[in-house]
Amino acid sequence: MAQNLKVAVQMDHVSTIQIEGDSTFAMCLEAQQRGHQLFHYTPSQLSLRDGIVTARIEPMTLQDKIGDHYTLGPRERIDLSEMDVVLLRQDPPFDMSYITSTHLLERIHPKTLVVNDPAWVRNSPEKIFVTEFPDLMPETLITSDPDEIAAFRRDMGDIIIKPLYGNGGAGVFHLREDDRNLSSLLEMFEHLYREPLIAQRYLPAVREGDKRIILVDGEPAGAINRIPAETDARSNMHVGGRAEPIELTDREREICARIGPSLRERGFLLVGIDVIGGVMTEINVTSPTGIREVRKFGGEDIAALLWDAIEARKADV
């Protein structure tokens, strides 16, 4: 087993995270317990000069104590290729800043193992990647054309509409068949976003939960069910969704088996998919979450499974 790996974590500043539900924190705690060295930097501290990718990193020590969860050492500028592993873990939005960081990290991967593979992260936006499996997902439209969206609602009835590159439930609307706000909503989106929108057939089964399934190296490792609040169409926990333990159904195992080869081909060691009523709505590859919730409900230690996969990958290099 690989020992004493140097692990740089590209993340939102460690001071801002809520550790009780943060998957990056769980991943880093596990790395630390295995004797790996942790280094912290934010995306703004990443640079490319004369063909060399550098970052201003700080040694990081963690403890699972709310309000006193981290210590950072002196900052230094290093050639990032000197690291063994880089965890690409800043939260979306998946914007040009995010895309630029994948271009830079691509210069050092795979000699320095970047998790997940930055080129495939860039080329697999969560709401577009999923469309490679049309028979596993609800009816879906991606467009900037208001007439196409109006026609889609006429065909589908109730729909969900959201920004194509949004995250965390921001900008997600449930529009009923007779809702008169569609035109105004599209006008607002046009002012806020240059990118297309995504519309999907509304799935009433969301009231019973939006399941997050986590896969490690293409294999299902655990799941939680997220129940939306009574007054909200979204199940995201930071907007009032409630997590509960859940087992995978045969249909969900079928979905995982279908997508697993594509995940492995793209070097995705950690992925979270969203499944509602037996259909998949997203494949999250940028900064998947849910590790601590699965463990809290007595499920697998996904952070340990992930580091097993990372160490195995490094041992093969």
N, C-alpha and C positions, 0 to 999 in steps of 0.2 A: 504494500500500500504506500502511496506517495506520502512523504512526510515533509513538514516544515515548508510548505508552499508559501510563496509571497503573493498575497491576494489584495489587489486594489479594488475598491468598491466605488463605482461612479454612481452617486445617489444624490437625492435632495439632502440638504445638510442634516447630519445625524441629530442635531438639536431639535429639529422640527417634527420628528416622527413620534407616533403614538405606539409605544413598544408592545402594548398588550395585544395588538392585532396586526403588527407589522411583519410581513414575510421576510423582508430584507434583514431585519434585526434577527429573526430566527435563523436565517441562513448564516449570518455572521457569527452568532453565538456558537453554532455547531462547528464552524471553521476554527474558531478560537479554542474550543474544547479539544479539537483534534491536534492542536499545536501549530496551526498555520498562523502566519503573521498577517495582520489586517492593516490596510492603509486606506485612508478616506480621502476622497476629493469630490468636488461638485463639477457638473459639466462646464461651468464657466472657467474652470482651472485647467481645461484641456487645451493643448496648443499643437500646431504643426509648424515646424521651422526647419527649412533646408532638408525636408524629407524625413525628419525625426519627430515622432509623436511624443510629446512630453506632458506631464501633469504636475501640479504643485500638490503633493500628497502630505498627509499627516498620519503618523502611526496611530492606530485606534485600538483602545481596549474597551470592552463592553461588560456590563453586568445587568442582570435582569431585575432592575430596581427602578420603579417609576420615579421620575424626578432626579435620578442620579444614575443614568444608564450608560454614560460614555465618558471616556477621557481621551483627549487628543494630544499628541506630542508635537514637537517643533515641525514646522512645515519646511519641505525642501522640494526643489524642482528635480525631477528624475526623467530619464528616458523610460517611457512606459513599457517598452519591450523587455525591460529588465524584470518585470513581474512575471510570475508563472501563470496567474489567472487574473482576469478582470471581470467583475460582475457588473453588467450593464443594468442598473436598477433604478435610475431616476424615473419618477412618475411621468406619464404623458401629461400634456397633450403631445401627440405625434405630429410635431410641426417641423419647420425647416431647421430649427435649432437641434431637434432630436435627430433628424436625418443627417445633418452635418456631423454630429458626433459619431454616427455609424460609419460615415466615410473615413473619418480619422482612425477609428478603432479597427477598421478593416485592414489598415496598413500593418498592424502588428499581429493579427490573427492569421493562422492558428498557432504559430510558434508560442505566442502568449495566448492562452485559451480564453476567448471572450464568450461569456455565457449571458444571453444567447448569441449565436453567430450574428455579427452586426450586419453583414450584407443581406442575410435572409430576414433579419428583423426589418430592415429597410424595405425589402421587396415583398413583405407579407403583412401589410396592415390588417388588423384583426377583423375589420368588417368587410374586407375584400378577399382575404385568404379563404374565409369560410365559403365564399361563393364557388370555390372549386369542388364543392360537394353539394350540388343543388338538391339532390334527393334526400339530404340529411337536414335541410334547413327550411324555414317557412318561405313562402313566396316573398321575393325581395326585389326592390327597384333601387338603382343608384343613378341619380340624375340631378341636373340643375334646372330642368325644364318643368315649369309649373303645370303645363298642360298634361305632361306625362304623369305627374304626381296626382292630379285631379282624376285622371282616367284610372290610375291604379286604385284610388280609393273607391271609385264607382264599382270596380271589379271585386274588390276585397271586402268592402264594408268598413268596419273599424280597422284603423291602421296605427302603427307606431311610426313616428318620424323623428329623426335625430341627425346631428352633424356626423358626417362620415368619419371624421378624425377626432370626435369628442371622446371623453372618458368620464368614468365615475358617475354616470347618469346625468351629467350636465346637458341641458338642452333636449331632453327626451320628452316627447309629447304623445299622449294617447288621444287620437282624434276619432270621434264616432262618425258613423256614416252621415248623420244629419248635422254635424258640427259646422257652424257658419264662420269659424275662425281660420279656416285653411288659408285663404288668400292673405289675410293680415299676417299670419304666422310666416308664410313664405316670404313676404316683404321684409319682415324682421330678420329672417335668416339671411336674405340677400345682402342686408347691410352689415351683418356680423361675420359672414364667412364668404370666402372666395371659392371654396371647394364645394363639390356636389353634396347633396343630402342623401340619406338612406331611408327608405320607407319599407316597412315590413307588415305583413298581415298580423293584426293583433291576435295574440294567443291568450284566450281566457284562462288557460291553465296556469298562467303566471300568478293568479291569486293563491294557488297551492304551492307556489315556490318557483324560484329561478335557481337551478342547481349549478354550483361551481364544481367542476371536476378537474382535479390537478393531475397532470401526466408528467412522469419523469422518464426521460429518454424514450418517449413514445408509449409508455405503459401507464395505465391508470393507477394512481397511488392513493387517492382519497377524494372525498367529496363532502360538501356541506350544502344544505338547502337554505336559500335566503327568501324569507317571506316578506312581501311588501307591506308597509303600513296600510291601514284601512283607507286612508285618504290620499294614497299615492300610487301611481302606476309603476314606480321604480322599486326594485328590490335591494338596491345598493345599501349597505349597512350604515354608511355615513349620512344617509338621508332618511334613516328611520327603519330600514329593513331589519329583520330579526333572523339570526342564524339558528339552525337546528341540525342535529345529526341526521344522516340519511345513508342508505345503502344504494349501490348502483343496481339499476334494472338490467335485464337482458338487452333491451334496446340501447341503453347507454353504453354497455360493454361492446355492443356491435358498432356504435359510433366511434368509440375509442380504437377498436381494431381496424376500422376503415381508415382513420386519419393517421394512425401510428406510423406507418411506413413513410408518409410525407413529412412528418415531424422529424423522424430520424434522418431522412435524406437532407433536410435543411439544417441539421445540427442543433435542433431545439431540445435542450436538456430539460427545460422547465416551461410548461405550458399550462394555461388554465382555459378550459372551454366552458361556455354557458349553455345550458340545456333547459328548455321549458317544454313540458308536455311531450317529451320524446323527440324534439327537434332542436338542432344546434343553432344558436344565434350569433356567436362570436368565437373566434380562436385567439386568445390573448397571449402574445409572445413578447411584448415589450417589458412589462414588469408585473407578471402574474402574482396574485395574492391569494390568501386563504390557508396558508401553511399552519399558522398558529391556531386558527379555528378548528381545523381538522384534528390537530393534536389535543386541543382542549376537550373535544367530545370523545376522546379515547381512540382516535384513528391512528394511522401510521405516522411515524416521525419522518415527515417528508423532507425536512432539512437534512437528515441523516442519509436518506435515500439519494438526495441530490448530490451530496458530497461523495458518496460511494461512486456515483456516475462520473463526477468530475475527476476524482482520483484515478479511476479506471482509464478515463480518456487521456489523462496526463501520462499514465504509465505506458500507454501505447505509442506515445510520441517518440 
